[in-house]
């Protein structure tokens, strides 16, 4: 295994959209340019649960998280995403949506059916409701895998002012201005 290498890109370059035309992870040509906010890593308890709840209102959850203290944010403009990056993100988002939506449906559905059903079926329904709840909670895993930061392998530096990219592709690095 080669050692993981982290390069630093000045935040103002990233915010101006002065970015390479090849993706940072695979070095393939960008098929899409993405604008998003990239956070620094902070140890925030309960942040995953907030993400689960925010699946439907992704943008709002992200904005709320920015208010958390010590989180530095870079407003990324036009980050290059190749076909593989795009597919990876879409696939994880799809899995998360199915788990979250399916779990919610099972949970709410079993409650509704429980209200209408005969008394004897309640224990079975409780099991279904529980399974639905577990699915909703577990959807946090694929959801975090779909996160832009995970897909591109970059975070904002803890002190802000720069974006740290792990193991950037050589095609990506070649197009960065020297500093
Ligand atoms: Zn890629």
Backbone and ligand atoms as CSV (ligand in chain L), in Angstrom:
chain,resi,resn,atom,element,x,y,z
A,1,UNK,N,N,0.848,-1.210,0.000
A,1,UNK,CA,C,0.000,0.000,0.000
A,1,UNK,C,C,0.877,1.252,0.000
A,2,UNK,N,N,0.716,2.127,-0.983
A,2,UNK,CA,C,1.453,3.382,-0.923
A,2,UNK,C,C,0.916,4.237,0.222
A,3,UNK,N,N,1.803,5.034,0.786
A,3,UNK,CA,C,1.353,5.882,1.890
A,3,UNK,C,C,0.358,6.916,1.394
A,4,UNK,N,N,-0.550,7.261,2.260
A,4,UNK,CA,C,-1.533,8.245,1.826
A,4,UNK,C,C,-0.888,9.620,1.823
A,5,UNK,N,N,-1.163,10.318,0.765
A,5,UNK,CA,C,-0.542,11.620,0.582
A,5,UNK,C,C,-1.635,12.679,0.567
A,6,UNK,N,N,-1.385,13.761,1.273
A,6,UNK,CA,C,-2.404,14.806,1.340
A,6,UNK,C,C,-1.836,16.105,0.795
A,7,UNK,N,N,-2.532,16.675,-0.180
A,7,UNK,CA,C,-2.084,17.967,-0.684
A,7,UNK,C,C,-3.071,19.049,-0.248
A,8,UNK,N,N,-2.558,20.273,-0.239
A,8,UNK,CA,C,-3.355,21.386,0.238
A,8,UNK,C,C,-3.620,22.341,-0.927
A,9,UNK,N,N,-4.855,22.735,-1.080
A,9,UNK,CA,C,-5.197,23.729,-2.105
A,9,UNK,C,C,-5.780,24.935,-1.386
A,10,UNK,N,N,-5.313,26.124,-1.735
A,10,UNK,CA,C,-5.818,27.338,-1.080
A,10,UNK,C,C,-7.323,27.454,-1.294
A,11,UNK,N,N,-8.028,27.801,-0.226
A,11,UNK,CA,C,-9.491,27.860,-0.277
A,11,UNK,C,C,-9.979,28.861,-1.322
A,12,UNK,N,N,-9.230,29.966,-1.513
A,12,UNK,CA,C,-9.737,30.955,-2.474
A,12,UNK,C,C,-9.722,30.431,-3.903
A,13,UNK,N,N,-8.755,29.568,-4.229
A,13,UNK,CA,C,-8.735,28.934,-5.559
A,13,UNK,C,C,-9.978,28.076,-5.751
A,14,UNK,N,N,-10.283,27.310,-4.694
A,14,UNK,CA,C,-11.418,26.383,-4.744
A,14,UNK,C,C,-12.732,27.166,-4.840
A,15,UNK,N,N,-12.779,28.282,-4.137
A,15,UNK,CA,C,-14.016,29.076,-4.123
A,15,UNK,C,C,-14.210,29.861,-5.412
A,16,UNK,N,N,-13.081,30.109,-6.118
A,16,UNK,CA,C,-13.183,30.793,-7.413
A,16,UNK,C,C,-13.467,29.810,-8.535
A,17,UNK,N,N,-13.364,28.536,-8.226
A,17,UNK,CA,C,-13.595,27.529,-9.253
A,17,UNK,C,C,-12.399,27.328,-10.167
A,18,UNK,N,N,-11.202,27.764,-9.698
A,18,UNK,CA,C,-9.985,27.568,-10.494
A,18,UNK,C,C,-9.467,26.154,-10.263
A,19,UNK,N,N,-10.198,25.181,-10.778
A,19,UNK,CA,C,-9.884,23.785,-10.483
A,19,UNK,C,C,-9.586,22.997,-11.754
A,20,UNK,N,N,-8.826,21.916,-11.599
A,20,UNK,CA,C,-8.464,21.101,-12.766
A,20,UNK,C,C,-9.685,20.545,-13.502
A,21,UNK,N,N,-9.455,20.047,-14.707
A,21,UNK,CA,C,-10.556,19.483,-15.486
A,21,UNK,C,C,-10.599,17.959,-15.359
A,22,UNK,N,N,-9.725,17.418,-14.489
A,22,UNK,CA,C,-9.751,15.977,-14.221
A,22,UNK,C,C,-10.090,15.771,-12.749
A,23,UNK,N,N,-10.753,14.660,-12.443
A,23,UNK,CA,C,-11.198,14.468,-11.070
A,23,UNK,C,C,-10.029,14.132,-10.159
A,24,UNK,N,N,-10.198,14.450,-8.891
A,24,UNK,CA,C,-9.104,14.318,-7.943
A,24,UNK,C,C,-8.847,12.866,-7.562
A,25,UNK,N,N,-9.851,12.031,-7.697
A,25,UNK,CA,C,-9.713,10.655,-7.243
A,25,UNK,C,C,-9.242,9.706,-8.332
A,26,UNK,N,N,-9.870,9.791,-9.511
A,26,UNK,CA,C,-9.562,8.831,-10.564
A,26,UNK,C,C,-8.725,9.397,-11.688
A,27,UNK,N,N,-8.603,10.728,-11.734
A,27,UNK,CA,C,-7.831,11.355,-12.800
A,27,UNK,C,C,-8.510,11.286,-14.149
A,28,UNK,N,N,-9.810,10.993,-14.134
A,28,UNK,CA,C,-10.556,10.923,-15.398
A,28,UNK,C,C,-11.146,12.295,-15.714
A,29,UNK,N,N,-11.426,12.542,-16.993
A,29,UNK,CA,C,-11.973,13.861,-17.358
A,29,UNK,C,C,-13.299,14.131,-16.644
A,30,UNK,N,N,-13.489,15.367,-16.238
A,30,UNK,CA,C,-14.721,15.727,-15.548
A,30,UNK,C,C,-15.899,15.669,-16.507
A,31,UNK,N,N,-16.969,15.058,-16.066
A,31,UNK,CA,C,-18.197,15.067,-16.864
A,31,UNK,C,C,-19.183,16.046,-16.245
A,32,UNK,N,N,-18.816,16.509,-15.061
A,32,UNK,CA,C,-19.723,17.375,-14.325
A,32,UNK,C,C,-18.899,18.240,-13.382
A,33,UNK,N,N,-19.376,19.453,-13.152
A,33,UNK,CA,C,-18.728,20.329,-12.170
A,33,UNK,C,C,-19.710,20.534,-11.040
A,34,UNK,N,N,-19.254,20.329,-9.815
A,34,UNK,CA,C,-20.185,20.413,-8.694
A,34,UNK,C,C,-19.871,21.587,-7.777
A,35,UNK,N,N,-20.916,22.289,-7.369
A,35,UNK,CA,C,-20.807,23.332,-6.357
A,35,UNK,C,C,-21.360,22.757,-5.057
A,36,UNK,N,N,-20.615,22.870,-3.995
A,36,UNK,CA,C,-21.095,22.348,-2.710
A,36,UNK,C,C,-20.272,22.966,-1.593
A,37,UNK,N,N,-20.697,22.744,-0.369
A,37,UNK,CA,C,-19.908,23.228,0.752
A,37,UNK,C,C,-19.142,22.051,1.332
A,38,UNK,N,N,-17.884,22.295,1.574
A,38,UNK,CA,C,-17.007,21.259,2.099
A,38,UNK,C,C,-16.610,21.660,3.512
A,39,UNK,N,N,-16.862,20.762,4.460
A,39,UNK,CA,C,-16.602,21.097,5.855
A,39,UNK,C,C,-15.281,20.537,6.335
A,40,UNK,N,N,-14.819,21.113,7.426
A,40,UNK,CA,C,-13.677,20.519,8.110
A,40,UNK,C,C,-14.217,19.410,9.003
A,41,UNK,N,N,-13.323,18.501,9.365
A,41,UNK,CA,C,-13.743,17.387,10.222
A,41,UNK,C,C,-13.820,17.862,11.662
A,42,UNK,N,N,-14.931,17.584,12.294
A,42,UNK,CA,C,-15.045,17.879,13.720
A,42,UNK,C,C,-15.694,16.691,14.389
A,43,UNK,N,N,-15.307,16.512,15.618
A,43,UNK,CA,C,-15.948,15.427,16.353
A,43,UNK,C,C,-17.256,15.952,16.915
A,44,UNK,N,N,-18.313,15.691,16.190
A,44,UNK,CA,C,-19.624,16.173,16.619
A,44,UNK,C,C,-20.499,14.966,16.908
A,45,UNK,N,N,-20.860,14.792,18.138
A,45,UNK,CA,C,-21.745,13.679,18.467
A,45,UNK,C,C,-23.125,13.953,17.884
A,46,UNK,N,N,-23.708,12.902,17.373
A,46,UNK,CA,C,-25.079,13.044,16.887
A,46,UNK,C,C,-25.180,13.647,15.501
A,47,UNK,N,N,-24.040,13.912,14.884
A,47,UNK,CA,C,-24.117,14.542,13.574
A,47,UNK,C,C,-24.700,13.573,12.535
A,48,UNK,N,N,-24.461,12.280,12.739
A,48,UNK,CA,C,-25.010,11.294,11.802
A,48,UNK,C,C,-26.524,11.258,11.836
A,49,UNK,N,N,-27.050,11.320,13.042
A,49,UNK,CA,C,-28.504,11.267,13.187
A,49,UNK,C,C,-29.123,12.466,12.496
A,50,UNK,N,N,-28.440,13.605,12.606
A,50,UNK,CA,C,-28.978,14.784,11.944
A,50,UNK,C,C,-28.978,14.590,10.438
A,51,UNK,N,N,-27.968,13.916,9.958
A,51,UNK,CA,C,-27.909,13.681,8.518
A,51,UNK,C,C,-29.052,12.800,8.060
A,52,UNK,N,N,-29.366,11.774,8.875
A,52,UNK,CA,C,-30.464,10.881,8.514
A,52,UNK,C,C,-31.741,11.695,8.375
A,53,UNK,N,N,-32.009,12.503,9.387
A,53,UNK,CA,C,-33.219,13.294,9.381
A,53,UNK,C,C,-33.223,14.290,8.232
A,54,UNK,N,N,-32.048,14.646,7.768
A,54,UNK,CA,C,-31.957,15.674,6.749
A,54,UNK,C,C,-31.939,15.141,5.334
A,55,UNK,N,N,-32.159,13.842,5.177
A,55,UNK,CA,C,-32.059,13.263,3.837
A,55,UNK,C,C,-32.949,13.989,2.834
A,56,UNK,N,N,-34.183,14.249,3.237
A,56,UNK,CA,C,-35.106,14.906,2.322
A,56,UNK,C,C,-34.792,16.380,2.144
A,57,UNK,N,N,-34.172,16.952,3.122
A,57,UNK,CA,C,-33.861,18.381,3.077
A,57,UNK,C,C,-32.367,18.553,3.268
A,58,UNK,N,N,-31.651,17.885,2.371
A,58,UNK,CA,C,-30.196,17.805,2.440
A,58,UNK,C,C,-29.549,19.176,2.636
A,59,UNK,N,N,-29.939,20.112,1.818
A,59,UNK,CA,C,-29.317,21.438,1.870
A,59,UNK,C,C,-29.513,22.095,3.225
A,60,UNK,N,N,-30.712,21.942,3.772
A,60,UNK,CA,C,-31.012,22.567,5.042
A,60,UNK,C,C,-30.159,21.955,6.147
A,61,UNK,N,N,-30.023,20.637,6.117
A,61,UNK,CA,C,-29.221,19.953,7.137
A,61,UNK,C,C,-27.780,20.420,7.055
A,62,UNK,N,N,-27.305,20.600,5.832
A,62,UNK,CA,C,-25.914,21.033,5.669
A,62,UNK,C,C,-25.721,22.441,6.200
A,63,UNK,N,N,-26.694,23.282,5.949
A,63,UNK,CA,C,-26.601,24.653,6.435
A,63,UNK,C,C,-26.643,24.690,7.968
A,64,UNK,N,N,-27.494,23.861,8.538
A,64,UNK,CA,C,-27.579,23.799,9.995
A,64,UNK,C,C,-26.243,23.358,10.582
A,65,UNK,N,N,-25.637,22.402,9.915
A,65,UNK,CA,C,-24.372,21.879,10.427
A,65,UNK,C,C,-23.268,22.921,10.388
A,66,UNK,N,N,-23.362,23.819,9.447
A,66,UNK,CA,C,-22.336,24.853,9.351
A,66,UNK,C,C,-22.315,25.743,10.583
A,67,UNK,N,N,-23.448,25.814,11.253
A,67,UNK,CA,C,-23.521,26.672,12.426
A,67,UNK,C,C,-22.848,26.035,13.632
A,68,UNK,N,N,-22.585,24.761,13.541
A,68,UNK,CA,C,-21.907,24.099,14.642
A,68,UNK,C,C,-20.552,24.765,14.832
A,69,UNK,N,N,-20.189,24.994,16.059
A,69,UNK,CA,C,-18.934,25.676,16.327
A,69,UNK,C,C,-17.736,24.881,15.814
A,70,UNK,N,N,-16.721,25.598,15.430
A,70,UNK,CA,C,-15.447,25.026,15.006
A,70,UNK,C,C,-15.473,24.395,13.627
A,71,UNK,N,N,-16.620,24.373,12.995
A,71,UNK,CA,C,-16.666,23.816,11.652
A,71,UNK,C,C,-16.269,24.900,10.655
A,72,UNK,N,N,-15.222,24.626,9.893
A,72,UNK,CA,C,-14.831,25.549,8.835
A,72,UNK,C,C,-15.433,25.041,7.537
A,73,UNK,N,N,-15.840,25.982,6.704
A,73,UNK,CA,C,-16.528,25.597,5.486
A,73,UNK,C,C,-15.889,26.257,4.278
A,74,UNK,N,N,-15.713,25.508,3.219
A,74,UNK,CA,C,-15.250,26.069,1.953
A,74,UNK,C,C,-16.405,25.953,0.958
A,75,UNK,N,N,-16.708,27.051,0.286
A,75,UNK,CA,C,-17.769,27.010,-0.723
A,75,UNK,C,C,-17.138,26.621,-2.051
A,76,UNK,N,N,-17.113,25.335,-2.289
A,76,UNK,CA,C,-16.463,24.809,-3.484
A,76,UNK,C,C,-17.259,25.197,-4.724
A,77,UNK,N,N,-16.529,25.666,-5.729
A,77,UNK,CA,C,-17.199,26.022,-6.975
A,77,UNK,C,C,-16.614,25.200,-8.115
A,78,UNK,N,N,-17.448,24.440,-8.765
A,78,UNK,CA,C,-17.036,23.704,-9.952
A,78,UNK,C,C,-15.978,22.641,-9.730
A,79,UNK,N,N,-16.144,21.835,-8.694
A,79,UNK,CA,C,-15.200,20.730,-8.485
A,79,UNK,C,C,-15.419,19.686,-9.582
A,80,UNK,N,N,-14.329,19.210,-10.219
A,80,UNK,CA,C,-14.489,18.239,-11.313
A,80,UNK,C,C,-14.899,16.849,-10.805
A,81,UNK,N,N,-15.945,16.315,-11.396
A,81,UNK,CA,C,-16.378,14.955,-11.071
A,81,UNK,C,C,-16.368,14.137,-12.355
A,82,UNK,N,N,-15.725,12.978,-12.325
A,82,UNK,CA,C,-15.699,12.137,-13.519
A,82,UNK,C,C,-16.923,11.227,-13.526
A,83,UNK,N,N,-17.029,10.390,-14.542
A,83,UNK,CA,C,-18.182,9.491,-14.621
A,83,UNK,C,C,-18.230,8.520,-13.445
A,84,UNK,N,N,-17.046,8.060,-12.998
A,84,UNK,CA,C,-17.016,7.113,-11.879
A,84,UNK,C,C,-17.476,7.785,-10.571
A,85,UNK,N,N,-16.949,8.996,-10.323
A,85,UNK,CA,C,-17.367,9.758,-9.132
A,85,UNK,C,C,-18.877,9.954,-9.133
A,86,UNK,N,N,-19.403,10.377,-10.270
A,86,UNK,CA,C,-20.829,10.676,-10.387
A,86,UNK,C,C,-21.668,9.440,-10.111
A,87,UNK,N,N,-21.217,8.303,-10.688
A,87,UNK,CA,C,-21.963,7.053,-10.479
A,87,UNK,C,C,-21.887,6.592,-9.036
A,88,UNK,N,N,-20.686,6.711,-8.431
A,88,UNK,CA,C,-20.516,6.300,-7.033
A,88,UNK,C,C,-21.477,7.068,-6.136
A,89,UNK,N,N,-21.514,8.375,-6.353
A,89,UNK,CA,C,-22.371,9.227,-5.535
A,89,UNK,C,C,-23.847,8.866,-5.742
A,90,UNK,N,N,-24.226,8.703,-6.994
A,90,UNK,CA,C,-25.629,8.396,-7.299
A,90,UNK,C,C,-26.031,7.056,-6.693
A,91,UNK,N,N,-25.105,6.093,-6.748
A,91,UNK,CA,C,-25.432,4.759,-6.238
A,91,UNK,C,C,-25.641,4.791,-4.730
A,92,UNK,N,N,-24.727,5.428,-4.006
A,92,UNK,CA,C,-24.881,5.488,-2.546
A,92,UNK,C,C,-26.112,6.281,-2.151
A,93,UNK,N,N,-26.375,7.367,-2.886
A,93,UNK,CA,C,-27.574,8.166,-2.595
A,93,UNK,C,C,-28.829,7.331,-2.830
A,94,UNK,N,N,-28.786,6.521,-3.896
A,94,UNK,CA,C,-29.928,5.653,-4.200
A,94,UNK,C,C,-30.165,4.648,-3.102
A,95,UNK,N,N,-29.083,3.998,-2.652
A,95,UNK,CA,C,-29.192,3.010,-1.572
A,95,UNK,C,C,-29.742,3.675,-0.310
A,96,UNK,N,N,-29.201,4.860,0.008
A,96,UNK,CA,C,-29.648,5.565,1.217
A,96,UNK,C,C,-31.125,5.928,1.107
A,97,UNK,N,N,-31.532,6.396,-0.063
A,97,UNK,CA,C,-32.924,6.815,-0.249
A,97,UNK,C,C,-33.874,5.626,-0.109
A,98,UNK,N,N,-33.465,4.483,-0.686
A,98,UNK,CA,C,-34.312,3.289,-0.603
A,98,UNK,C,C,-34.431,2.820,0.847
A,99,UNK,N,N,-33.296,2.810,1.558
A,99,UNK,CA,C,-33.325,2.370,2.958
A,99,UNK,C,C,-34.138,3.325,3.834
A,100,UNK,N,N,-33.901,4.621,3.619
A,100,UNK,CA,C,-34.596,5.621,4.420
A,100,UNK,C,C,-36.099,5.618,4.114
A,101,UNK,N,N,-36.407,5.680,2.822
A,101,UNK,CA,C,-37.813,5.714,2.400
A,101,UNK,C,C,-38.539,4.420,2.740
A,102,UNK,N,N,-37.877,3.293,2.453
A,102,UNK,CA,C,-38.470,1.995,2.736
A,102,UNK,C,C,-38.690,1.803,4.223
A,103,UNK,N,N,-37.684,2.184,5.014
A,103,UNK,CA,C,-37.778,2.054,6.466
A,103,UNK,C,C,-38.901,2.899,7.035
A,104,UNK,N,N,-38.991,4.108,6.514
A,104,UNK,CA,C,-40.038,5.028,6.983
A,104,UNK,C,C,-41.419,4.473,6.644
A,105,UNK,N,N,-41.506,3.933,5.427
A,105,UNK,CA,C,-42.778,3.369,4.971
A,105,UNK,C,C,-43.190,2.189,5.847
A,106,UNK,N,N,-42.225,1.313,6.150
A,106,UNK,CA,C,-42.504,0.160,7.016
A,106,UNK,C,C,-42.951,0.631,8.399
A,107,UNK,N,N,-42.227,1.612,8.895
A,107,UNK,CA,C,-42.501,2.107,10.248
A,107,UNK,C,C,-43.895,2.737,10.332
A,108,UNK,N,N,-44.125,3.699,9.470
A,108,UNK,CA,C,-45.420,4.398,9.479
A,108,UNK,C,C,-46.540,3.442,9.069
A,109,UNK,N,N,-46.263,2.632,8.045
A,109,UNK,CA,C,-47.260,1.683,7.553
A,109,UNK,C,C,-47.716,0.724,8.627
A,110,UNK,N,N,-46.751,0.189,9.383
A,110,UNK,CA,C,-47.131,-0.780,10.412
A,110,UNK,C,C,-47.918,-0.121,11.539
A,111,UNK,N,N,-47.635,1.141,11.790
A,111,UNK,CA,C,-48.420,1.854,12.809
A,111,UNK,C,C,-49.859,2.041,12.339
A,112,UNK,N,N,-49.998,2.426,11.071
A,112,UNK,CA,C,-51.339,2.636,10.509
A,112,UNK,C,C,-52.116,1.320,10.490
A,113,UNK,N,N,-51.446,0.264,10.003
A,113,UNK,CA,C,-52.101,-1.046,9.949
A,113,UNK,C,C,-52.467,-1.489,11.361
A,114,UNK,N,N,-51.566,-1.223,12.318
A,114,UNK,CA,C,-51.813,-1.578,13.713
A,114,UNK,C,C,-53.070,-0.923,14.263
A,115,UNK,N,N,-53.323,0.282,13.824
A,115,UNK,CA,C,-54.521,0.997,14.286
A,115,UNK,C,C,-55.795,0.351,13.742
A,116,UNK,N,N,-55.663,-0.182,12.508
A,116,UNK,CA,C,-56.848,-0.736,11.851
A,116,UNK,C,C,-57.018,-2.227,12.124
A,117,UNK,N,N,-55.898,-2.888,12.491
A,117,UNK,CA,C,-55.915,-4.351,12.576
A,117,UNK,C,C,-56.553,-4.861,13.870
A,118,UNK,N,N,-56.744,-6.167,13.878
A,118,UNK,CA,C,-57.263,-6.818,15.074
A,118,UNK,C,C,-56.147,-6.901,16.099
A,119,UNK,N,N,-56.506,-7.034,17.324
A,119,UNK,CA,C,-55.533,-6.999,18.425
A,119,UNK,C,C,-54.378,-8.012,18.284
A,120,UNK,N,N,-54.688,-9.231,17.830
A,120,UNK,CA,C,-53.705,-10.325,17.805
A,120,UNK,C,C,-52.482,-10.066,16.956
A,121,UNK,N,N,-52.601,-9.210,15.943
A,121,UNK,CA,C,-51.491,-9.029,15.004
A,121,UNK,C,C,-50.499,-7.977,15.487
A,122,UNK,N,N,-50.722,-7.378,16.618
A,122,UNK,CA,C,-49.886,-6.269,17.066
A,122,UNK,C,C,-48.406,-6.626,17.296
A,123,UNK,N,N,-48.111,-7.778,17.949
A,123,UNK,CA,C,-46.672,-8.103,18.131
A,123,UNK,C,C,-45.911,-8.189,16.811
A,124,UNK,N,N,-46.507,-8.813,15.800
A,124,UNK,CA,C,-45.844,-8.925,14.499
A,124,UNK,C,C,-45.618,-7.540,13.911
A,125,UNK,N,N,-46.601,-6.701,14.054
A,125,UNK,CA,C,-46.484,-5.340,13.516
A,125,UNK,C,C,-45.394,-4.550,14.237
A,126,UNK,N,N,-45.272,-4.786,15.522
A,126,UNK,CA,C,-44.222,-4.100,16.288
A,126,UNK,C,C,-42.859,-4.477,15.731
A,127,UNK,N,N,-42.713,-5.752,15.344
A,127,UNK,CA,C,-41.464,-6.213,14.748
A,127,UNK,C,C,-41.178,-5.498,13.440
A,128,UNK,N,N,-42.206,-5.347,12.635
A,128,UNK,CA,C,-42.054,-4.671,11.346
A,128,UNK,C,C,-41.687,-3.203,11.572
A,129,UNK,N,N,-42.353,-2.583,12.539
A,129,UNK,CA,C,-42.066,-1.178,12.853
A,129,UNK,C,C,-40.618,-1.026,13.293
A,130,UNK,N,N,-40.153,-1.969,14.105
A,130,UNK,CA,C,-38.778,-1.929,14.586
A,130,UNK,C,C,-37.803,-2.091,13.429
A,131,UNK,N,N,-38.093,-3.030,12.528
A,131,UNK,CA,C,-37.233,-3.244,11.364
A,131,UNK,C,C,-37.166,-1.968,10.519
A,132,UNK,N,N,-38.292,-1.320,10.369
A,132,UNK,CA,C,-38.342,-0.071,9.610
A,132,UNK,C,C,-37.480,0.996,10.253
A,133,UNK,N,N,-37.577,1.073,11.566
A,133,UNK,CA,C,-36.799,2.058,12.314
A,133,UNK,C,C,-35.294,1.801,12.143
A,134,UNK,N,N,-34.913,0.531,12.254
A,134,UNK,CA,C,-33.495,0.158,12.101
A,134,UNK,C,C,-32.998,0.536,10.696
A,135,UNK,N,N,-33.821,0.280,9.692
A,135,UNK,CA,C,-33.442,0.635,8.314
A,135,UNK,C,C,-33.190,2.131,8.178
A,136,UNK,N,N,-34.072,2.918,8.777
A,136,UNK,CA,C,-33.920,4.378,8.719
A,136,UNK,C,C,-32.588,4.795,9.357
A,137,UNK,N,N,-32.286,4.209,10.507
A,137,UNK,CA,C,-31.031,4.543,11.201
A,137,UNK,C,C,-29.823,4.104,10.362
A,138,UNK,N,N,-29.902,2.893,9.802
A,138,UNK,CA,C,-28.769,2.368,9.031
A,138,UNK,C,C,-28.558,3.113,7.711
A,139,UNK,N,N,-29.559,3.816,7.249
A,139,UNK,CA,C,-29.394,4.551,5.995
A,139,UNK,C,C,-28.335,5.644,6.148
A,140,UNK,N,N,-27.957,5.959,7.385
A,140,UNK,CA,C,-26.886,6.940,7.619
A,140,UNK,C,C,-25.579,6.475,6.991
A,141,UNK,N,N,-25.369,5.169,6.940
A,141,UNK,CA,C,-24.107,4.653,6.403
A,141,UNK,C,C,-23.966,4.942,4.900
A,142,UNK,N,N,-24.895,4.436,4.058
A,142,UNK,CA,C,-24.754,4.782,2.631
A,142,UNK,C,C,-24.851,6.280,2.392
A,143,UNK,N,N,-25.631,6.950,3.213
A,143,UNK,CA,C,-25.776,8.390,3.027
A,143,UNK,C,C,-24.438,9.109,3.228
A,144,UNK,N,N,-23.678,8.688,4.223
A,144,UNK,CA,C,-22.386,9.336,4.440
A,144,UNK,C,C,-21.398,8.952,3.340
A,145,UNK,N,N,-21.567,7.744,2.783
A,145,UNK,CA,C,-20.699,7.347,1.669
A,145,UNK,C,C,-20.971,8.186,0.434
A,146,UNK,N,N,-22.194,8.678,0.301
A,146,UNK,CA,C,-22.558,9.501,-0.849
A,146,UNK,C,C,-22.102,10.943,-0.680
A,147,UNK,N,N,-21.676,11.290,0.525
A,147,UNK,CA,C,-21.270,12.671,0.802
A,147,UNK,C,C,-20.157,13.101,-0.137
A,148,UNK,N,N,-20.220,14.334,-0.576
A,148,UNK,CA,C,-19.247,14.843,-1.538
A,148,UNK,C,C,-17.824,14.666,-1.019
A,149,UNK,N,N,-17.638,14.913,0.263
A,149,UNK,CA,C,-16.313,14.815,0.849
A,149,UNK,C,C,-15.741,13.394,0.709
A,150,UNK,N,N,-16.586,12.391,0.923
A,150,UNK,CA,C,-16.150,11.003,0.795
A,150,UNK,C,C,-15.876,10.641,-0.652
A,151,UNK,N,N,-16.745,11.142,-1.541
A,151,UNK,CA,C,-16.600,10.803,-2.956
A,151,UNK,C,C,-15.301,11.368,-3.529
A,152,UNK,N,N,-14.990,12.608,-3.223
A,152,UNK,CA,C,-13.808,13.234,-3.821
A,152,UNK,C,C,-12.554,13.061,-2.962
A,153,UNK,N,N,-12.718,12.623,-1.720
A,153,UNK,CA,C,-11.567,12.425,-0.848
A,153,UNK,C,C,-10.939,13.723,-0.396
A,154,UNK,N,N,-11.779,14.717,-0.090
A,154,UNK,CA,C,-11.240,16.003,0.351
A,154,UNK,C,C,-12.042,16.563,1.518
A,155,UNK,N,N,-11.374,17.331,2.346
A,155,UNK,CA,C,-12.033,18.046,3.439
A,155,UNK,C,C,-11.440,19.444,3.536
A,156,UNK,N,N,-12.158,20.312,4.239
A,156,UNK,CA,C,-11.601,21.623,4.541
A,156,UNK,C,C,-10.619,21.446,5.695
A,157,UNK,N,N,-9.506,22.190,5.648
A,157,UNK,CA,C,-8.514,22.097,6.729
A,157,UNK,C,C,-9.163,22.516,8.046
A,158,UNK,N,N,-8.735,21.916,9.164
A,158,UNK,CA,C,-9.363,22.213,10.469
A,158,UNK,C,C,-9.366,23.699,10.808
A,159,UNK,N,N,-8.325,24.414,10.374
A,159,UNK,CA,C,-8.248,25.844,10.684
A,159,UNK,C,C,-8.841,26.704,9.559
A,160,UNK,N,N,-9.369,26.066,8.522
A,160,UNK,CA,C,-9.944,26.788,7.392
A,160,UNK,C,C,-8.870,27.316,6.466
A,161,UNK,N,N,-9.284,27.981,5.391
A,161,UNK,CA,C,-8.334,28.607,4.478
A,161,UNK,C,C,-7.737,27.701,3.430
A,162,UNK,N,N,-7.969,26.410,3.555
A,162,UNK,CA,C,-7.421,25.471,2.584
A,162,UNK,C,C,-8.276,24.221,2.512
A,163,UNK,N,N,-8.135,23.529,1.387
A,163,UNK,CA,C,-8.818,22.248,1.216
A,163,UNK,C,C,-7.738,21.172,1.139
A,164,UNK,N,N,-7.913,20.108,1.903
A,164,UNK,CA,C,-6.952,19.012,1.914
A,164,UNK,C,C,-7.489,17.866,1.064
A,165,UNK,N,N,-6.698,17.452,0.091
A,165,UNK,CA,C,-7.108,16.362,-0.781
A,165,UNK,C,C,-6.221,15.149,-0.522
A,166,UNK,N,N,-6.844,14.012,-0.212
A,166,UNK,CA,C,-6.082,12.785,0.039
A,166,UNK,C,C,-5.819,12.048,-1.259
A,167,UNK,N,N,-4.605,11.630,-1.439
A,167,UNK,CA,C,-4.197,10.848,-2.603
A,167,UNK,C,C,-4.764,11.358,-3.927
A,168,UNK,N,N,-4.462,12.606,-4.265
A,168,UNK,CA,C,-5.012,13.136,-5.516
A,168,UNK,C,C,-4.412,12.434,-6.725
A,169,UNK,N,N,-5.194,12.331,-7.785
A,169,UNK,CA,C,-4.699,11.722,-9.018
A,169,UNK,C,C,-3.641,12.642,-9.631
A,170,UNK,N,N,-2.758,12.052,-10.430
A,170,UNK,CA,C,-1.690,12.874,-10.998
A,170,UNK,C,C,-2.247,13.862,-12.017
A,171,UNK,N,N,-3.326,13.468,-12.719
A,171,UNK,CA,C,-3.911,14.382,-13.696
A,171,UNK,C,C,-4.482,15.615,-12.999
A,172,UNK,N,N,-5.035,15.416,-11.825
A,172,UNK,CA,C,-5.586,16.524,-11.037
A,172,UNK,C,C,-4.468,17.434,-10.571
A,173,UNK,N,N,-3.425,16.818,-10.015
A,173,UNK,CA,C,-2.297,17.594,-9.486
A,173,UNK,C,C,-1.603,18.395,-10.561
A,174,UNK,N,N,-1.491,17.806,-11.752
A,174,UNK,CA,C,-0.759,18.457,-12.831
A,174,UNK,C,C,-1.397,19.785,-13.220
A,175,UNK,N,N,-2.695,19.888,-13.021
A,175,UNK,CA,C,-3.393,21.110,-13.445
A,175,UNK,C,C,-3.515,22.152,-12.337
A,176,UNK,N,N,-3.007,21.824,-11.158
A,176,UNK,CA,C,-3.057,22.806,-10.070
A,176,UNK,C,C,-1.922,23.806,-10.243
A,177,UNK,N,N,-2.206,25.081,-9.926
A,177,UNK,CA,C,-1.106,26.049,-9.992
A,177,UNK,C,C,-0.040,25.707,-8.935
A,178,UNK,N,N,1.201,25.931,-9.293
A,178,UNK,CA,C,2.276,25.678,-8.338
A,178,UNK,C,C,2.264,26.749,-7.259
A,179,UNK,N,N,2.623,26.332,-6.045
A,179,UNK,CA,C,2.749,27.357,-5.008
A,179,UNK,C,C,3.929,27.061,-4.095
L,1,ZN,ZN,ZN,-13.532,10.423,-10.379
